[in-house]
Amino acid sequence: MSTQLHEYLAVVKREVEETLEQLVPPADEPPAELHRAIRHSLFAGGKRLRPALVIAATEACGGARAKAMAVACAIEMIHTSSEIHDDLPCMDDADLRRGQPACHRLFGEATAVLAGDWLMTTPFRLVAESAARGDLSPQAGLAIIGEMGAALGSEGLIAGQVVDLAQEGKPADDAVVDYLYSHKTGALITASVRCGGLVAGAKPEQMLSLTHYGQLLGRAFQIADDILDATASQAQLGKPVASDARHEKATYLALHGLEAARAEAARLAEEAQGALRPWCLDSPLIALADYAVTRNY
C-alpha cells in the first residue's frame, strides 16, 4: 500500500469511527446487553474499506466528505451486521471475527441476531435523518435508501448467503461462483461507490462508471479473500483460516487453483481502474483497487 493511500485510509477510519461513536448508544444504556454486543462487533477493528469507498466516490464526483459521513457509517453498519449473522452456528459457524470472539460467542445467539438486526435497520434511519438535515437532497436520500435495500435483499447480500450455504459440498462452476461473488460481496461494495456518487449528485455517466468499477472490485476483493483464507495465518486475518476448504465452499480458487486466482484478481482490479478513466485519475479509488487484491489481511 502506498504511503498516500495508507494515510488516506487512516484518516477516513478515524473519522468514521468517531462518527460511529456518536451514533451508537452507550454500552450501559438499556438494553445494555444489546448495546454491548453491537459495540463489541462494530468497534472490534477492521479496514473500514466500504465507508472509504463511499467517501472516495463522493469526493471523486466533487462532493464533500462531511456530507457522505452518515452514509459511510450506514454502510459500515450493514457490513458488520452481515458479519455477525455470517458467524452464527446456523451459517458459517465461526468463533472469531477481527481477532475477537464472534458476537454470539460472548453474548449468545439470540442477542447476536438482534445486534445484527439493529445494525441492519438503523442505517435506513441514519440516511433519512441526513436528508432531513439537508446533508443530502431528498432525492439522493431516497435513492441511497433504495441502494442499501437492494444491496441487502434477495437480489443482493441475502441472496448470496442463501446460495453460499446451499452450495456447500456440491459441485460448482464459474457461473455459480460469479453469482456468489456478485451478490454476497459485490452487491455491498457496488452500493458503497454508487451511494458515494449519489451523495455528490454524480452525472449519469459517472454513475455508470462507478457501478462497473464496484462490480469488478467486488469480484476481485472476494477472490483475494479466498486466497487469504487459504494462505494467511489466523493472526493475520483475525478469524479462522481454511474455512472455505473445511466447509467445501464454492470459490474461484477451488475451481482454478492459486496462481490462476491471483492472476484473475489482478486482472479484475486493473479492469476496475480502467472503468474510472479518464474522468477519475487521481482518486483513492484507483489505489484502492490495487490494495483490495494485494492486502495481507
N, C-alpha and C positions, 0 to 999 in steps of 0.2 A: 504494500500500500504506500502510495506517495505521501510525503510529509503534508502536503497541502490537503489531501483528502482526509488524512488522519486528523488534522486539526479541525477540518470542517465537521466531521462526524463527532468529534469530541464536544464541540460547541453545541451542535444540534442535540446530542444526547443529554447534555447538561440542561439545556433549555426545556426540552421535552419532559425530563424528569422533575424539574422544578414546577412545571405546569401541572403534571400529573399529581404531584404532592398536594396542590391546591384543590384538585378536582375530586380526589378520593377521600371519603370520610376518615377521620382519625381511627386508629386501631381500637380505642376504648369507647367509641361511640356505639350505642346499641343499634343492631345486634352485633356485639363486639366480636363474636366468633366468626361471623361472616366477613366483617371488615378486616380482621387479621388475616383471614385466608386470601382475600383479594389483594391485600398489600404484600403478603408473602410472595405471591406469584408475579405481581406487576413490578415489584422492586427487587427481584432476585438477580437482576443483571440483564444481559442481552445486548445485542448490537444496536437495537433501535433502527434497523435498516428501513423498515416500512415508513415510519414517520420521516426519516431522512429523504425518502423518495417523494413523499408528499411535498415537503418543503423545497427540495431541489427542483421539482417540476413547477411549483408555484413561482419560484424565483426565475427559472428559465423562461417563463412566459410573461415576465415583467411584474409579477405580484410581490407583495410584501410578506416577509416571513411571519410577522405578528398576526396577519390575517389568516394564516394557514395553521396556526398552532393548535387550535381546538380540534381541527380536522385531523392533524397528525396524531394527536393524543387519542382521538376516537379510533383511528386505525390501529394504533398500538394496543388499545384495549381489546379490540376484536381479535387481534393476533394472539394475545395472551389467553383470551377465553378459549380459543381453539386448542391451544397447548394444554390447558387444564383438562379439557374434555378428552383430548387425544391420549393423555396419560392414564386415563381411568382403566381399571381392570377389564371392563367390557369393551374397551377399544384396543389400544396398543400395550396396555398393562406395563407402564414404565414407572420405576421408583424414583428416578432422578430427573430434574429439569434445571438447566443453567447452574449445575453444581450443587443444587439444593434438593432436599426431599420434595418429591412431587406433592402437589396440593392435597391430594386425597390421602397421602401417607401421614401427613401431620394433622389434618382436620377431619378426616373421614370422607367417604364417598358422597354422602348427601350434601355436606357443606361445600365440597369441591364443585359439585354440579351447580349449586346455587351461586357460588362465586363466579363460575364461568357464565352463568345466566346474567348476572349483574354486569359483567364486563362485556357481554354481547348486546345488552339492551341499552345501557347508559349512553353509548356513542351516538345514538339517534337523538337523544335529548341534547347532548352537547352541541351537535350541529344545528339543531333548531334554535338553541339559545344564542349561538354565534350569529345566526341570521337575524335574530330578534335584536341583537346589539348593533347590528349594522356592519359587522366584520365581513359578512357575506351578503350578497344580494339575495332577496327571496328566491329568485330563480336558481341561483347557484346552490343555495341551501337545499332546495327540493331535489335538484339534480344529484347532489352529493349523497343525500339520504337514499335516493334510488340506487346509486352506485354501490353503496355499502350493503343494501339489502340484496342486490343481485349477486354481489361477491360472496355473500354468506349462504344463499339459498340453494334450492335444488338444481340451479344452473351454475353453482359456484362451489364454495368450500365444502358444504354439506354433501353435495353430490360426490365430490372427490373422496370424502371419507367413507361414504357408503360403498363405493366401488373398491376402494382400498381394502376394506375389511372383507368384502365378498370375494376378492380375488386372491386372498392369501392361500398359498399352497396349490394354486391352479395354474395351468399353462397360460402364458400371456404372450402378446405380440406387441409390435410397436404402436398399433392403434390404441390398445388398452393403456399402455404406458403414457402415451401422449395425452389421452383423456385424463388420466390421474394427475399428471403434471399441470395441465392447463386449468384444472378445477381445484384440486386440493391446495396447490401452492400458487399457481399463476393467477388465479382469479383475484386474490387479495393484493398481490404485487401490481397487477394491472390496474386495479381500482385505486391503489395508492397514487400512481402517477396521474391517472385520469382525474382523481379528486384534486390533486395539486393544480392541474390545468384549469379545472372548473373554478377553483378559488380565484385564480388570476384572470378569469374571463378569456381563456385562450381562444384563438381563432380555430375554425373547423379543421384546417389543415394541420395545425399544431396538435389538436386532439387526436387526429388520425395517427400522427407520428408517435405521440406518446402511447397510444394504445398498442401499436405494433411493437414499440420498444418494451412495454410492460409484458406483453405476451412472450416475447423472445427471452427476456430476462428471467421470467418465472420458470421457464423450462431449463435454462442454464443454471439457475440457482438450485433447482431441485436435483439436477444431475450432480452438481458439486456436493450437495448434501449427501447423496447416496455414496459418492466417493469417500467422503469423510467418515461416514458410518462404517465403511469397510477398512479404512486405512488409518484413521486417527485414534488417539487414546481417549479413554473416558475422562481423563484430566483435561484434555484439550477441549472436548465437546461439552463437558458438564452434564452428560447424560449417558445412558448405556450405549455401548457400541455394538456393532454386528447385529443389531436388532432386525435389520432388513432380511438378512440371511436366516436368522433364527425364526422369524415369522413367515419366511418364504414369500416376501413381498415382490410385487411386480415392479422392476426397475430397469432403466436403460443399462445399468451396469450388469445386472443379471443376464440380460439378453445379449450384450455385445462385448463385455469384458472391460477391464480397467482402462487400457490405452485408448480404445475407441470412445469410451465415456469421456475421458479427458479431452480428446480432440473435438467431440461434439459440443461439450460445454464451452470450449474456447470459440468454436465456430458460431454458436448462438450468441455469445457475448459480443463478438465482433459485428454480427449482423444487427444486434440491438443498437450498437453505437451508430451503425450506418443509417438506421431508421430515423435518427435525430438530425442527421446532416442534411442540408447545410446550415439550417437556422439555429442550431444549438451546438456550438463547437466547444465552448469554454465551461459548460455547466458541469457540476459534480456528477450529473447523471452519466456522463461519458466514463469517468473514472470508476463510478460505482459498478458499471458492467464488468470491468476487469476485476474489481475487488470481489464481486459475487462468486467468481469461479477460481480465484487464487487464494482465498482466505483459508486459514487452517483451524477455524472453529465456527 
